[in-house]
Structures are given as C-alpha cells and as structure tokens.
C-alpha cells in the first residue's frame, strides 16, 4: 500500500468551508437577528441544509469582494 501522509505539526486548525449564520454574524459584526434577516432575504449568500442555514465560505468571500467593488 501507499505511504500515509499526515498534516504537518504546524499546519494549524483546519479551514472551515461553511459557516453558521451565528459565525457569519460575528465575522461581519452584525447581530444574530440581522444576519438571519439578511440570509432569509438572500442578501447574504446561504443555503438550507435540512432545517439549518449554512453560509459557504467561498460564496461569502465572493460576496464581500463584490461589496468592495460597489457591486
């Protein structure tokens, strides 16, 4: 079989691919209620995962980059 390769000891914590609405609110400096309102309105890019909302990191990053350009 092949060699098992692990992460380097100094790799740090794994990078999150999705955020909860609460984590998104904290990242953006918003209240939890406002973040949920913006998610439900489609302003913050999010998806339903069962009964929960998740915010994909890549889509959030792209949305924030678009805000910088005035999009």
PAZAPA-4460 file (N, C-alpha, C; in steps of 0.05 Angstrom, whole numbers, plus 32768, in hexadecimal, padded with zeros to 4 digits):
% residues 71
    n_x    n_y    n_z   ca_x   ca_y   ca_z    c_x    c_y    c_z   seq   type   mol
   8010   7FE8   8000   8000   8000   8000   8011   8019   8000     1      X     A
   8004   8030   7FFC   8013   8049   7FFB   8019   8054   8016     2      X     A
   802A   8068   8016   8032   8075   802F   801C   8087   8039     3      X     A
   8017   8087   8053   8003   8098   805F   8010   80B3   8065     4      X     A
   8005   80C8   805A   8010   80E3   805E   7FFD   80F3   8070     5      X     A
   8008   80FD   8086   7FF8   810D   8098   7FFD   812B   8095     6      X     A
   7FEF   813B   80A3   7FF3   8158   80A3   800C   815E   80B3     7      X     A
   801B   8172   80AA   8032   817B   80BB   8029   8184   80D6     8      X     A
   803A   8181   80EA   8032   8189   8105   802B   81A6   8108     9      X     A
   8036   81B7   80F7   8031   81D4   80F9   801B   81DD   80E5    10      X     A
   800B   81CB   80DB   7FF7   81D1   80C7   7FE0   81E2   80D2    11      X     A
   7FDC   81E1   80EC   7FC6   81F1   80F8   7FAB   81E3   80F5    12      X     A
   7F96   81F0   80FE   7F7C   81E3   80FC   7F72   81E2   80DF    13      X     A
   7F61   81CE   80D9   7F56   81CD   80BE   7F46   81E5   80B7    14      X     A
   7F46   81ED   809E   7F37   8204   8095   7F19   81FC   8091    15      X     A
   7F07   820C   809B   7EEB   8206   8099   7EE2   820C   807C    16      X     A
   7ED2   81FA   8071   7EC7   81FF   8056   7EAC   820C   8057    17      X     A
   7E9E   8209   806E   7E84   8216   8071   7E82   8222   808D    18      X     A
   7E72   8236   8090   7E6D   8243   80A9   7E50   8241   80B1    19      X     A
   7E4A   8241   80CB   7E2F   8244   80D4   7E27   8262   80D1    20      X     A
   7E0E   8267   80D3   7E05   8283   80D2   7E11   8293   80EA    21      X     A
   7E12   8286   8101   7E1E   8293   8118   7E3B   829A   8114    22      X     A
   7E4B   8287   8108   7E67   828D   8102   7E69   82A3   80ED    23      X     A
   7E58   82A3   80DA   7E58   82B8   80C5   7E52   82D3   80D2    24      X     A
   7E3E   82D4   80E4   7E38   82ED   80F2   7E50   82F7   8101    25      X     A
   7E5E   82E6   810F   7E76   82EE   811E   7E8C   82F8   810B    26      X     A
   7E90   82EB   80F5   7EA4   82F3   80E2   7E9E   830F   80D6    27      X     A
   7E85   8314   80D2   7E7C   832D   80C5   7E76   8343   80D9    28      X     A
   7E76   833C   80F3   7E70   8350   8107   7E52   8357   8108    29      X     A
   7E41   8344   8102   7E24   8348   8101   7E17   833A   8119    30      X     A
   7DFF   8342   811F   7DF0   8332   8133   7DE7   8318   8126    31      X     A
   7DE1   8305   8137   7DD7   82EB   812D   7DBD   82EF   811E    32      X     A
   7DAB   82FF   8129   7D91   8304   811C   7D94   8311   8100    33      X     A
   7DA5   8325   80FE   7DA9   8332   80E4   7DB6   831F   80D0    34      X     A
   7DC8   830E   80D9   7DD5   82FB   80C7   7DC0   82E8   80BC    35      X     A
   7DAE   82DD   80CE   7D99   82CC   80C4   7D86   82DA   80B1    36      X     A
   7D80   82F3   80B6   7D6F   8302   80A4   7D7C   8305   8089    37      X     A
   7D96   830B   8088   7DA4   830E   806F   7DA7   82F4   8060    38      X     A
   7DAA   82DE   806F   7DAB   82C4   8062   7D90   82BD   8056    39      X     A
   7D7B   82C0   8065   7D60   82BA   805A   7D59   82CB   8042    40      X     A
   7D62   82E4   8042   7D5D   82F6   802B   7D6E   82F0   8013    41      X     A
   7D83   82DF   8017   7D95   82D9   8000   7DAB   82ED   7FFD    42      X     A
   7DAE   82FF   8010   7DC4   8313   800E   7DDE   8306   8014    43      X     A
   7DDF   82F7   802A   7DF7   82E7   8030   7DF4   82CC   8023    44      X     A
   7E07   82C3   8013   7E03   82A9   8005   7E04   8292   8018    45      X     A
   7DEE   8282   8018   7DEC   826C   802B   7DDB   8256   801E    46      X     A
   7DDC   823F   8029   7DCC   8228   801F   7DC0   821A   8037    47      X     A
   7DA9   820D   8032   7D9D   81FC   8046   7DAA   81E1   8046    48      X     A
   7DB0   81D7   805D   7DBA   81BC   8061   7DA7   81AF   8075    49      X     A
   7D92   81A3   806B   7D7D   8199   807D   7D6F   81B1   8089    50      X     A
   7D6E   81B3   80A3   7D61   81CA   80B0   7D74   81E0   80B6    51      X     A
   7D8D   81DC   80B0   7DA2   81F1   80B7   7DAA   8201   809F    52      X     A
   7DB3   8219   80A3   7DBF   8229   808F   7DDD   8226   8091    53      X     A
   7DEB   8224   807A   7E08   8224   807A   7E11   8239   8066    54      X     A
   7E28   8245   806C   7E33   8259   805B   7E4E   824F   8050    55      X     A
   7E4F   8247   8036   7E68   823D   802B   7E7D   8253   802B    56      X     A
   7E95   824D   8035   7EAA   8261   8038   7EB1   826D   801D    57      X     A
   7EB3   825D   8008   7EBB   8268   7FEE   7EA6   827C   7FE4    58      X     A
   7E8D   8276   7FE7   7E78   8289   7FDE   7E78   82A2   7FEF    59      X     A
   7E7C   829F   8009   7E7E   82B7   801B   7E95   82C8   8013    60      X     A
   7EAC   82BC   800E   7EC4   82CB   8005   7EBF   82DA   7FEB    61      X     A
   7EB2   82CC   7FD8   7EAC   82D9   7FBE   7E98   82F0   7FC2    62      X     A
   7E84   82EC   7FD3   7E71   8301   7FD8   7E7E   8319   7FE5    63      X     A
   7E90   8315   7FF8   7E9E   832B   8005   7EB0   8339   7FF1    64      X     A
   7EBD   832A   7FDF   7ECE   8337   7FCB   7EBE   8348   7FB8    65      X     A
   7EA5   833F   7FB2   7E94   834F   7FA1   7E8B   8369   7FAF    66      X     A
   7E88   8368   7FC9   7E81   8380   7FD8   7E97   8395   7FD6    67      X     A
   7EB0   838C   7FD6   7EC7   839E   7FD4   7EC7   83AC   7FB9    68      X     A
   7EBC   839F   7FA5   7EBC   83AB   7F8A   7EA3   83BB   7F85    69      X     A
   7E91   83BC   7F99   7E78   83CB   7F96   7E64   83BC   7F87    70      X     A
   7E66   83A2   7F84   7E53   8392   7F75   7E3A   838D   7F85    71      X     A
***
